[in-house]
Amino acid sequence: MKKTIYIADDEKNIRELIDTYLKNDGFEVLAFATGDKLLEKFLETPSDMVILDIMMPGTDGLSLCTKIRQKSNVPIIIVSARDSELDRITGITLGSDDYLTKPFSPMELVARVKAIFRRLSFERTENNLLDFGNLQININTRQALIEHIILDLTPTELALLIYLMQNKERAVSREELLKNVWKFDFEVDTRATDDMIKRLRKKLAACGSTAKIIAVWGFGFRLVENEDE
């Protein structure tokens, strides 16, 4: 079945550009001029992905991202003219899976959309249970648990944690995470991994996880147990 993607952007030309490129690649697309209209439709019939602008009439994209995250872990991509580091980190922190600044190449956006769906499809082919300390992930049900408490993770957070657990015996570079978690086969800003790691650390610590993600200076990250430090 075709994947359905909802877009919210108050610029008609941007909506039409994204709509055209995604439809040409085989996706079903519904475009909205405001975030409020998108949210109304999403609550009625959820989509497989959401693409949001930040500055829109009514509810802005960041607030909309937060509202959607309260209901769903659907992949979210923010597309915005606001390109400061604070805006990017805020978008990632609030739950977006990717952040693309305007002006952007529509082909790059399509590539990022397909990368996220490829990653999700790959994860669903796995058939095992991962354990590390008191952290457990059931890949089939896409649930991460700490002593029977379910962690509220976005699709990309879960994918990143799965990859770190599958490679727990070694340090993993930022570039490797971008290639194997985000499935990016083109150059992107490696700071995206740092933002995601910060968010994961907070969620793990809040639930009393004995698993901890440490930085390997100048390289990447490694999953360890607290007592290993």
One Martini backbone bead per residue (centre of mass of N, CA, C, O) as a GRO file, in nm:
protein
  229
    1MET     BB    1   0.099   0.035   0.017
    2LYS     BB    2   0.063   0.354   0.026
    3LYS     BB    3   0.201   0.626   0.149
    4THR     BB    4   0.102   0.878   0.384
    5ILE     BB    5   0.124   1.240   0.350
    6TYR     BB    6   0.143   1.526   0.550
    7ILE     BB    7   0.105   1.883   0.481
    8ALA     BB    8   0.233   2.200   0.631
    9ASP     BB    9   0.188   2.513   0.445
   10ASP     BB   10   0.143   2.860   0.367
   11GLU     BB   11   0.298   2.800   0.101
   12LYS     BB   12   0.185   2.714  -0.199
   13ASN     BB   13   0.449   2.647  -0.359
   14ILE     BB   14   0.558   2.446  -0.152
   15ARG     BB   15   0.327   2.249  -0.145
   16GLU     BB   16   0.333   2.182  -0.452
   17LEU     BB   17   0.623   2.081  -0.464
   18ILE     BB   18   0.605   1.851  -0.262
   19ASP     BB   19   0.362   1.709  -0.382
   20THR     BB   20   0.483   1.641  -0.659
   21TYR     BB   21   0.738   1.478  -0.573
   22LEU     BB   22   0.592   1.263  -0.400
   23LYS     BB   23   0.392   1.158  -0.615
   24ASN     BB   24   0.618   1.077  -0.821
   25ASP     BB   25   0.714   0.855  -0.585
   26GLY     BB   26   0.419   0.720  -0.473
   27PHE     BB   27   0.268   0.915  -0.289
   28GLU     BB   28   0.038   1.011  -0.061
   29VAL     BB   29  -0.116   1.346  -0.058
   30LEU     BB   30  -0.175   1.603   0.195
   31ALA     BB   31  -0.253   1.952   0.189
   32PHE     BB   32  -0.194   2.234   0.415
   33ALA     BB   33  -0.219   2.575   0.529
   34THR     BB   34  -0.253   2.448   0.821
   35GLY     BB   35  -0.204   2.290   1.122
   36ASP     BB   36  -0.498   2.258   1.216
   37LYS     BB   37  -0.597   2.095   0.971
   38LEU     BB   38  -0.403   1.864   1.000
   39LEU     BB   39  -0.479   1.774   1.287
   40GLU     BB   40  -0.773   1.711   1.232
   41LYS     BB   41  -0.708   1.486   1.026
   42PHE     BB   42  -0.516   1.310   1.199
   43LEU     BB   43  -0.725   1.239   1.425
   44GLU     BB   44  -0.904   1.090   1.217
   45THR     BB   45  -0.648   1.021   0.999
   46PRO     BB   46  -0.368   0.883   1.002
   47SER     BB   47  -0.047   0.901   0.901
   48ASP     BB   48   0.290   0.807   0.802
   49MET     BB   49   0.349   1.124   0.769
   50VAL     BB   50   0.500   1.450   0.864
   51ILE     BB   51   0.506   1.787   0.723
   52LEU     BB   52   0.653   2.092   0.865
   53ASP     BB   53   0.606   2.406   0.930
   54ILE     BB   54   0.648   2.671   1.147
   55MET     BB   55   0.532   2.924   0.998
   56MET     BB   56   0.189   2.971   1.085
   57PRO     BB   57  -0.122   2.995   1.103
   58GLY     BB   58  -0.176   2.962   1.415
   59THR     BB   59  -0.041   2.678   1.461
   60ASP     BB   60   0.265   2.594   1.500
   61GLY     BB   61   0.494   2.351   1.423
   62LEU     BB   62   0.604   2.295   1.712
   63SER     BB   63   0.330   2.262   1.851
   64LEU     BB   64   0.232   2.039   1.663
   65CYS     BB   65   0.447   1.836   1.728
   66THR     BB   66   0.367   1.804   2.024
   67LYS     BB   67   0.072   1.709   1.976
   68ILE     BB   68   0.141   1.457   1.810
   69ARG     BB   69   0.329   1.320   2.025
   70GLN     BB   70   0.086   1.271   2.229
   71LYS     BB   71  -0.044   1.050   2.003
   72SER     BB   72   0.233   0.998   1.824
   73ASN     BB   73   0.517   0.826   1.635
   74VAL     BB   74   0.524   0.967   1.386
   75PRO     BB   75   0.691   1.082   1.139
   76ILE     BB   76   0.886   1.396   1.148
   77ILE     BB   77   0.919   1.685   0.933
   78ILE     BB   78   1.101   1.982   0.925
   79VAL     BB   79   1.021   2.283   0.730
   80SER     BB   80   1.241   2.576   0.736
   81ALA     BB   81   1.365   2.912   0.749
   82ARG     BB   82   1.465   2.835   1.024
   83ASP     BB   83   1.839   2.805   1.084
   84SER     BB   84   1.901   2.785   1.364
   85GLU     BB   85   2.024   2.602   1.616
   86LEU     BB   86   1.780   2.637   1.806
   87ASP     BB   87   1.561   2.543   1.609
   88ARG     BB   88   1.675   2.263   1.551
   89ILE     BB   89   1.685   2.161   1.844
   90THR     BB   90   1.388   2.207   1.908
   91GLY     BB   91   1.271   2.016   1.697
   92ILE     BB   92   1.410   1.759   1.802
   93THR     BB   93   1.317   1.776   2.102
   94LEU     BB   94   0.996   1.768   2.025
   95GLY     BB   95   1.014   1.507   1.788
   96SER     BB   96   1.165   1.525   1.543
   97ASP     BB   97   1.342   1.343   1.277
   98ASP     BB   98   1.372   1.613   1.105
   99TYR     BB   99   1.565   1.901   0.954
  100LEU     BB  100   1.475   2.144   0.702
  101THR     BB  101   1.600   2.406   0.514
  102LYS     BB  102   1.532   2.703   0.371
  103PRO     BB  103   1.625   2.635   0.094
  104PHE     BB  104   1.540   2.334  -0.091
  105SER     BB  105   1.564   2.019  -0.210
  106PRO     BB  106   1.320   1.809  -0.317
  107MET     BB  107   1.506   1.560  -0.349
  108GLU     BB  108   1.606   1.557  -0.058
  109LEU     BB  109   1.337   1.519   0.078
  110VAL     BB  110   1.269   1.250  -0.055
  111ALA     BB  111   1.520   1.104   0.053
  112ARG     BB  112   1.442   1.134   0.355
  113VAL     BB  113   1.175   0.993   0.344
  114LYS     BB  114   1.284   0.719   0.235
  115ALA     BB  115   1.485   0.668   0.466
  116ILE     BB  116   1.276   0.635   0.690
  117PHE     BB  117   1.112   0.402   0.559
  118ARG     BB  118   1.350   0.203   0.533
  119ARG     BB  119   1.408   0.179   0.830
  120LEU     BB  120   1.131   0.075   0.922
  121SER     BB  121   1.129  -0.175   0.736
  122PHE     BB  122   1.383  -0.309   0.852
  123GLU     BB  123   1.290  -0.338   1.148
  124ARG     BB  124   1.037  -0.531   1.078
  125THR     BB  125   1.237  -0.780   0.994
  126GLU     BB  126   1.298  -0.820   1.264
  127ASN     BB  127   1.344  -1.112   1.520
  128ASN     BB  128   1.392  -0.976   1.829
  129LEU     BB  129   1.554  -0.953   2.152
  130LEU     BB  130   1.671  -0.684   2.348
  131ASP     BB  131   1.949  -0.659   2.589
  132PHE     BB  132   2.041  -0.400   2.850
  133GLY     BB  133   2.027  -0.453   3.135
  134ASN     BB  134   1.707  -0.297   3.200
  135LEU     BB  135   1.698  -0.300   2.889
  136GLN     BB  136   1.423  -0.349   2.649
  137ILE     BB  137   1.367  -0.479   2.306
  138ASN     BB  138   1.087  -0.510   2.088
  139ILE     BB  139   1.083  -0.522   1.751
  140ASN     BB  140   0.800  -0.620   1.678
  141THR     BB  141   0.647  -0.399   1.878
  142ARG     BB  142   0.815  -0.140   1.925
  143GLN     BB  143   0.948  -0.176   2.228
  144ALA     BB  144   1.062   0.000   2.518
  145LEU     BB  145   1.197  -0.130   2.830
  146ILE     BB  146   1.185  -0.057   3.196
  147GLU     BB  147   1.069  -0.256   3.403
  148HIS     BB  148   0.781  -0.240   3.229
  149ILE     BB  149   0.847   0.039   3.115
  150ILE     BB  150   0.741   0.245   2.867
  151LEU     BB  151   0.896   0.406   2.620
  152ASP     BB  152   0.878   0.730   2.471
  153LEU     BB  153   0.937   0.685   2.128
  154THR     BB  154   1.058   0.757   1.846
  155PRO     BB  155   1.153   0.611   1.561
  156THR     BB  156   1.450   0.722   1.574
  157GLU     BB  157   1.514   0.659   1.866
  158LEU     BB  158   1.471   0.355   1.841
  159ALA     BB  159   1.678   0.304   1.615
  160LEU     BB  160   1.924   0.406   1.770
  161LEU     BB  161   1.904   0.212   2.011
  162ILE     BB  162   1.922  -0.048   1.850
  163TYR     BB  163   2.203   0.003   1.726
  164LEU     BB  164   2.357   0.026   1.994
  165MET     BB  165   2.280  -0.261   2.095
  166GLN     BB  166   2.397  -0.418   1.841
  167ASN     BB  167   2.685  -0.232   1.919
  168LYS     BB  168   2.791  -0.259   2.233
  169GLU     BB  169   3.113  -0.339   2.187
  170ARG     BB  170   3.117  -0.043   2.050
  171ALA     BB  171   3.194   0.231   1.884
  172VAL     BB  172   2.992   0.488   1.724
  173SER     BB  173   2.963   0.685   1.469
  174ARG     BB  174   2.801   0.943   1.334
  175GLU     BB  175   2.813   0.848   1.036
  176GLU     BB  176   2.696   0.565   1.091
  177LEU     BB  177   2.423   0.658   1.197
  178LEU     BB  178   2.330   0.813   0.945
  179LYS     BB  179   2.345   0.559   0.758
  180ASN     BB  180   2.186   0.330   0.953
  181VAL     BB  181   1.944   0.506   1.068
  182TRP     BB  182   1.872   0.735   0.849
  183LYS     BB  183   1.976   0.647   0.557
  184PHE     BB  184   2.209   0.829   0.459
  185ASP     BB  185   2.374   0.894   0.123
  186PHE     BB  186   2.445   1.185   0.235
  187GLU     BB  187   2.542   1.488   0.330
  188VAL     BB  188   2.525   1.577   0.678
  189ASP     BB  189   2.455   1.694   0.985
  190THR     BB  190   2.595   1.553   1.276
  191ARG     BB  191   2.426   1.707   1.503
  192ALA     BB  192   2.171   1.533   1.498
  193THR     BB  193   2.281   1.312   1.687
  194ASP     BB  194   2.325   1.483   1.941
  195ASP     BB  195   2.030   1.563   1.986
  196MET     BB  196   1.919   1.273   2.014
  197ILE     BB  197   2.097   1.180   2.250
  198LYS     BB  198   2.000   1.383   2.460
  199ARG     BB  199   1.706   1.281   2.461
  200LEU     BB  200   1.765   0.985   2.538
  201ARG     BB  201   1.909   1.030   2.806
  202LYS     BB  202   1.667   1.153   2.953
  203LYS     BB  203   1.474   0.907   2.922
  204LEU     BB  204   1.651   0.698   3.061
  205ALA     BB  205   1.692   0.844   3.334
  206ALA     BB  206   1.385   0.882   3.410
  207CYS     BB  207   1.360   0.539   3.416
  208GLY     BB  208   1.626   0.400   3.540
  209SER     BB  209   1.857   0.333   3.360
  210THR     BB  210   2.158   0.134   3.318
  211ALA     BB  211   2.171   0.260   3.052
  212LYS     BB  212   2.435   0.440   2.872
  213ILE     BB  213   2.529   0.726   2.683
  214ILE     BB  214   2.845   0.780   2.552
  215ALA     BB  215   3.112   0.973   2.469
  216VAL     BB  216   3.344   0.973   2.196
  217TRP     BB  217   3.588   1.163   2.142
  218GLY     BB  218   3.572   1.261   1.806
  219PHE     BB  219   3.341   1.029   1.710
  220GLY     BB  220   3.095   0.923   1.930
  221PHE     BB  221   2.927   0.630   2.058
  222ARG     BB  222   2.828   0.446   2.367
  223LEU     BB  223   2.707   0.160   2.528
  224VAL     BB  224   2.648   0.149   2.881
  225GLU     BB  225   2.691   0.082   3.208
  226ASN     BB  226   2.707   0.255   3.489
  227GLU     BB  227   2.932   0.063   3.629
  228ASP     BB  228   3.150   0.109   3.386
  229GLU     BB  229   3.262   0.406   3.466
   0.00000   0.00000   0.00000
